[in-house]
Amino acid sequence: MNITILGAGAGGSVTAFDYANHGHSVRLFDFPEFPSNIEAIANQGGIYAEGYISGFSPVAYAGHDIDKALEDAELIYVIGPAFSTLPFGEACAGKLKPGQTVIISPGSCAGALVFKQAAGLGLEDDSVRIAETHTLQYAVRLLEAGRVQVFLKLKAGNLLAALPSRHTADILQLIADVYPGMEPAHNVIQTSLQNANPVIHPAVSLTNAARIEGAGDFLFYEEGVTDSVGRLIEAVDRERIAIGERLGITILSDPEIGIHQGYMRENNYGSAYRNAPGFQGIPAQPQLDHRYINEDVGYGLVFMSGLAKQVGVETPSIDAIIQITSVLMNRDYAAEALRTPKSLGIAGLSVTELYRL
């Protein structure tokens, strides 16, 4: 199968490696503003990986030409932080062909909706099948340009939903050779809410702000999640779960799904993170101005708060984190409204209509 990966960071690189390692023809694209990894991969003809999956996999193309990258593509992955989904969608506008499948991985809260809008596709348009996963399939770090270290490839616990959801089963079958453990979600609201990054990252960053702005030399999970920090994570998680319950959608607690995925071993919000095998050795971010706040508050928690208001669920802990991080970062994340039900075109939908997406 001809695979195109949009996004040449660690996630895009390991996905390209894995698909090529399974015998698929892979093309890799990124914007000219991010040249180093693309250039290294092009020069060496592929990607090196070490760790959980390892070796060298060739790629058919690595570059900045979107038309060449999309040529004959059957399956397209959009892989990157939340802010990258919109420009990737805009780059694909008018270039996608009927019968192609696009997967945003991770969706980072409603990524499929963002991509559809940016690519000029209507909500119910399924000439091109669009889907999203709730998380990335790998725990991975970029060691250097053209080389990744893979700590874990999920065997279970990653949800996928198509938009509209009637195509979910067919897309899971399409990717089953590489991701046999991918699981169906009810819809993209479930994949969006199940994304745990907005639950964990802002809470830990906020409560460790002084350490991050000081030396910043500590382990994010092993040292940053005390039992009291865990209680804040839990409060946010309970509100996320309540939004799902209001919509008739089951959202697993973060420790529950972490155990299912293989990241965690304990079902609690304190020592479970400190002792989690999938989180060992991960350092804290070097500064507060980082995606752990800018993405996970500005896109994730703001979206969850807006969705909660729409369906009548109170989210005091989520709203408090949005407010306090706005003060710390000297910006108004709620007012910026980078990703909200209104911006995504679903603000007028009822609980029943959201459930049926």
Secondary structure, DSSP 4 states (H G I P E B T S, - for coil): -EEEEE--SHHHHHHHHHHHHTT-EEEEE--TTSHHHHHHHHHHTEEEEEESS-EEEE-SEEES-HHHHHTT-SEEEE-S-HHHHHHHHHHHTTT--TT-EEEESS-SSSHHHHHHHHTT--TT--SSEEEEESS-SEEEEEEETTEEEEEEE-SS--EEEEESGGGHHHHHHHTTTT-TT-EE-SSHHHHHHH--HHHHHHHHHHHTHHHHHTT--SBTTTTT--HHHHHHHHHHHHHHHHHHHHTT-----HHHHHHHHTS-SSSSSSHHHHT-GGGTTPBPPSSSSSHHHHTIIIIIIHHHHHHHHHHT---HHHHHHHHHHHHHHTS-HHHH-SS-TTTTT-TT--HHHHHT-
